[in-house]
Amino acid sequence: MAEAINHPVLDKWPDQNTRGHSIPGYRYTSAEFFEKEWEHMWTKVWLLLGRESELPKPGDWQMEEVGRESILMVRQKDGGVKAFYNVCQHRGNPLVDGPKGSVKRFVCRYHSWAFMPDGSLNFAPDREDFLEGDPCQNVRLAEVRCETFAGFVWINMDPDCIPLKEYLGPIWEEWSRLGLEAWQRTMARSAKVPCNWKIVLDNFNESYHVPTVHMAATPDTDRKKISSNLNTYYKETRFDLSDEGHNRMVMQAGYGSGQTDKDGTLREPLAGSLRSWDIDPADFKGNPEGTRAALQAAKRKLGPARGYTHYANVPDEQLTDAFHYTLFPNFAVSLWADGFHFLRARPHYKDPEQCVFDNWWYSSPAAIRNSELAMGTQLHEGPDCEVTWIDYASESIGPGIEDDMRVFLTQQTGFRSRGFKGVYLSQQEKRVRRYHELIDDYIEGRKPTPR
């Protein structure tokens, strides 16, 4: 008799209180507030920047900008990764100006100072001509705290910061189950957008907008009966807030209301999803709700033989449902059984009404090998796809997200109005309020304290 396998159970995060923040419009437009955020929040938190797969060999480097800083991430001889501010310690010239590359030494194009991948200064012309002594003995690149997790490179500009595992709290364990370090980027579009970075994160911290923005709901629409493969009804959605300041939303999926024709026959894409897991859609005529449990059972049974070994490490809900996380301060991700939607906003270096927005997609190795579709693109094994920079005014940032993009731009205009007096939030938008209260906590010198 086969031994029963005990799969993880969806855990509960602790309840959180909010203080009734009104979130006035100046938070999205004020240069003074923008400066406070930078000095007291952005420089004190862990930021997801690079990807380890971009750094396969010693000397490989990747550079990403966040606000006014440019961060250089470099693979070391011992296999680890170090991060440095991308600036020469001689006269302040940046060492690199591209997104990635490989070097034996970083050579400054101003005076030929040469730094090794570990940050040490290897060469300086006329090194005997320095009153303070040989710079090769006294100067190094300025290092930034750096850790790797889930295949990404994370940095923190605060030298006294807590470890990344402690900062992420329950997310560390949940993401460790999936082997995300092996997942591959299969779509990547980025754009410079004329809105404050918080508008992007506010949007991904609630699902209240989904029926209206993405499903054309009107005042006459029964939001519980909108056709979708996601159940967006707030009373059947799980909202969690962690002590560390990160959030999780779980929306039931695998079926949705309106997924049948008038005769009760299942429609696409639900019918096709069932067939791909050897389930006959005809067995669920008039019963689309029953497909969620059926899909979970089929994936449990058939997944291992098809290479979906990570299924054994996740709760049943994650085999069908949308697990949407927002990591403080600037990263949102919808994590499905075989793909995750990477949504990141980075502040402009000086303008509070601009940001950089990344809309990327990663797929599991099993999904790629089984030639499944993600984000409308056929998947192929190989290196991560390159990032495509688009002009938001004339090109699409990606299916679905272009709907959000339109709101980002109009909302920024609204926040400039003296007629906007502050928010009036529903309980399901609690995560938005807490996000802003946490920003204020950092500005005032308080950091989250896990219980």
N, C-alpha and C positions, 0 to 999 in steps of 0.2 A: 504493500500500500504506500503510495507516494506521500512523502512528508509535506504537510501544509506549509506554505510560505507566508510569513507574516510581513505584510507590506507596511510602510510608514502610514501613520494616521495624520490627517490634517490637524495641526495643532492650533491652539487658541492664543492670540496675543492679548496682552493686558489692556484694559480700558484706559483711555486717556481723557483728561479734562482740557478744555480750552477756556480762554479768558475773554472771549467776546471781541476780538480784534476787528475793527471796522475796515481795515485795509484801504485807506484813502488813496486817491489816484496819484499823489506825488511820489509814492513808492516806485512808480514805473517811469517817472519823468525827471525826478530831481537829481541833479549832478551831486549835490551834497549827500543825499541818501545813498547814491551809487558809490561814493567814496567810502562811506561808513561800512557798507557791505563788503567792499573789497578789503579794507584794512582789518576788519574784525571778524568777518565770516569766511570769505574765500581763502584767506591765508591760514585758516585754522582747521580746515576740514579735509577729509580724504576725497580725492578726485579721481575718477576713472578716466585715464588718458589714453594709454597705448594698448597694443595687443602683442602678446608674447610671440605669436606666430610670425609677426613682422621682423623678429629678431632671432633667426635660427642659429647664427654663428657668432663667435666672439668678434667684436668690432662692428657688428650690425647696429645701426641706430635708427631711432624714430623720433621725430620732433612734432610736438603739438603745442598750440598756443591756447592759453586760457587767460582772458583779460589782458592785462599789460605784460604778462610773463610768457616767455617761450621756454618750454621744458624739453630737455634733451635726454632721451632714455637709451641706454647702451648695454648690449649683452657683454658680460665679462668672461674671462678665460675659465673661471670656475663654474660657469653656467648660470650664475645669478644675473640680476639686472640692477644697474645703478642709474640714478637720475640726477641731472645737473641743470642749473640755470644756463641757458644757451647764451653765454656772454663771456668773452675773453677777459681775464683778470688784469690785463695790461692797461687797455684804454677803452674797454667797454664795447668793442665791436662784436656782433653776433658771430658765432663760429659756423653755423649752418643756416641756410635759408630755404631748404627743401623739406619735404615730408619724411624722407627716409633715405638710407644709404648704408655704405659699409666703408670703414677706414682702418688703417693702421694707426694713424694719428689725426687729430683734429687740428688743422693748420689755419690760424687766423690770417685772413687776406689783407690785413692792415700792416702788420710788422713781422709776420711769419712765426709768431709764437706757436709752438706745437704741443698739444696736450694728448696724453695717452687715453685710451678708453676708460681707464680707472680714475681719470681726473688729474693725474700727476702731470706736471710740466716737464716735458722731455727736452725741449730746445727753445732757446731765446737768443737771437743775435746779440753779439757784443755783451755777453753775460757778465764780463768782468767790469762793465761800466756802470754798475748800479751801486750807489752809496749804501743802500740797505742790504747789500749782499747778493749773492747769486740767486736770481729768481727761481731757478730750477730746484733749489733747496728750500725755498720759502713760500712758493705759490702753488695753489691747486685750484681747480674749478670748484665753484660753490655748489656743494651737494645738497640734494633735496631728499627728504625721507621717502623711501620707495619700498613697496611690497608688490607681490604678484598674487592674484587670486582669480579663479574661474577663467584663466587664460588671458586676463587683462593686467596691465601695469597701472598701479594706483600710486598717486603721489600726495604728499602733504607738506606744505611749506612751513608748517610749525615744527621746529626741531624737538619740541617737548610733547608732541602729540601722543595719544594712546595708540596701541597696536590696531591694525586694520580689522582683525577678527573681533576685537572688542567694539570697535566703531560700528560694524555691520550688524552685530547682535544676531537675531534669529535668521537673518538672510544668509549668513555664512553656512550654517548647517543645511538649509534648504537647497542652496545652489550647489553645495558640495556633492549632493546626491546625483547630479545630472551629467558630470563629466564635461562641463561647458568648455573646458580648455581645448577639446578636440572639435568643437563645432566650428563651422566655416562660414565666413561672410559671403553671402550670395547676392546681395543687393546693397548699394550704398550711394545715397544722394545727399549732398550737403548744400547749404545756401546761407548767404549773409542776408539776414531778415531785419526789416525796420520795425522791430518791436523789442521791448524789454524781455530779458530772459525769463522773468517770473511769469509772464503771460503764458509761455510755453508750458512751464511746470504746473501752473494753476490748472490749465486745461487737462493735463494728464493726471491730475489729482482728483478728478471727479468724472463720473459717467452720466451726470445729469444732462449734459449736452448731447449725448450720443443720439437719442431718437430724433432730435431736431436737426442737428448739423449733418448727420450721416444717413438718416433714414427718412427725411422729409416729413416729419411729424408736424401736425397742425393742432390748433386748439380743439378740433373735432376728432383727433386721432386717439384711439384707445391705446395708450403706450404699452399695455400688456399684450397687445395683439399685433404688434408690428412684425412683419416678415423679416426674420434674421436667423442666422445660425448661432446667435448669442442671445441669452435671456438678459435683457437690460433693465428689467424691473427691479427697482431699488429694494423692495421688500424681500426679494429672493436673491439678492447680491450680498456677499460678505465683505465688510469693510473692517480692516485692522490697522492699528497704529502702534508702532513699537516704541519702547522707552527711548531708544536711540534716535528717534526722529524720522525713521523710514516708515513707509506705508505699504499696505498690500490690499488689493481688491480681487475677489474671486467671483467671476461671473460664469454661471452655468452655460455650457456649450455642448455641441454635438447634436443639438436640436434647437429649434426656436419656434415660437408660434407663427402661424402662416406658412409652414413648410409643406403644406399639402394643397392639392387642387380641390375643386369643388366636390369631387368624389372621394376625397380622403387619401388619394395616392400621393406618396412622397415625391417631392420635387428635388431638382438639383439645387445646391451641391450636396445636400444631405444624402440623397439616394446614391450618388457616386461614392461618397465616403463610406457608406455601408458596404457597397459591393467590393471596395478595395480591401475590406476586412472580412470577406466571405460571408456577408450577411445579406439576405434577400430582402430588399426594400418592401416587397409585397407582404412580408410577414408583419409589417407595422402600418398597414393601411389604416388610416384614421387614428393612429396612435403615435405621433411623432415623439411624444415625451418619453416613450419606452425605449427609444433608440440610444439614449445617453448611457443607460446601464448596459445595454447590449454591446455598445462600442467598447466600454470599459472592459467587459468580460472577454471580448474577442481580442483586444490588445493584450490582455494578460495571457491569454492562451497562445496566440500566434506570434506575438512580438519577439520573444527570444529567438525563435528559429529564423526570423527575418533580420536579425541583427540589432533589434531594439533592446539591448541588454540593460539600458538605464531604466526601463520601465519597472524593474524589480525594486528600484530605490525610491519610488515616488508614491504618494497616496493615490487612491482611485480617481479622485477629482482631477488630478493633474493629467490624466490620460485623455480627458475631453475638455476640461474647462479652461478659461482664460485666467491665468494668474498674473495680475498686473501689479508691478512694484514701482514705487517712486522712491529713489534713494536720495536723501538729502546731500547736497543741495540741488543737483542739476541733471539727474539721470532717471529716466523712466524706461521700463522694459515690460512688455507683455511676453510672458514666458509660457509657451505651449509645450506639449509633449515632445515636439520635434523641431521647434524653431523658436527664436526669440526676436522680438521687434525692438530694436535699439533706438531710443529717442533721447537725444542729449542736447542741451542748450548751454552755450558758453557765452559769457558776457563780452561785449565789445571792449576794446582797450581804454576807451574814454567816453563813449556816448551811451547814456542809459537807455536810449530809445533804439538801440540796435543790439543784435546778438548773432551768434552762429548756431544754426540748427542742423543736427545730423539725423537723418532718417535712414537707418540701415536694417538689414535682416540677416540673421545667422541661422543655419540649418544643421541638424544633427547628422553625423556620418551615415546613420542608417537611412535617414530620409533621402540623402543624396544617392546612396547606393540603390535604393528602391525606386529611384527616378520619380519621386513624388514632386508635386508642385508647391511652391511657396511664393507668395506675393506675385503670382502670375508668371513666374520665370522658371523654365526647366532647369533643374540643378545638374551640375557636373562636378566631379571630383577634381581637385586641383588647388592652387593657392587662393587666398582670399581675393575677391574681386576688388578692383581699384575704386577709390572714391570718385564719383562724378560731381563736380561743382556745377550747380545750375543757377540760372537767372530766375528768381522766384516770379518775376513779372511776366515771363514769357514761356517758362518751362515748368513741368509738373515736378513737385518734390516727391511724388509717389502716390499710388492709388489710395484713396481714403484720407490720407494725411493732407492732401490738397484742400479738402473741406475745412480742416482745422486751420490751415494756413490763412485762408480768407478771413477767418474770425480773428486770428492773431493781429492782423493788420488793422481791422476796423476797431478792435478793442483798444489798441494803442491810441487811436484817435480819440476814443471816448474818454480815456483816462486823462486827457489834456483838458477836458471841459470842467469849468468851475461849477457846472451843474451836477457833476457826479459827487455825491456826498459820502460814499462808502458803500460797502457791500451789504446785502440782505440775504444771508445764506440759509439753505436748507440743511437739515441734519446730515444728509448724504454728502454734503460739501464740507464736512467738518475737517477733512484732511487739508483743504485749502487754507482754512483759518489757522490750523496748527502749524502749517509750513511757515506762514508769516510770523507767527509768534515765536517760532524757533529762530528765525533770522534775527528778530529783536533780541532774543536771549543771547545770541552770539555777540551782537553789537554791544550789549550791556555787560559782557564778560561772563555770562552764564552758559554752561554747556550741559547737554542732556546727561542725566544720571540714571543709569539702569537700576531697576529695583532688584 
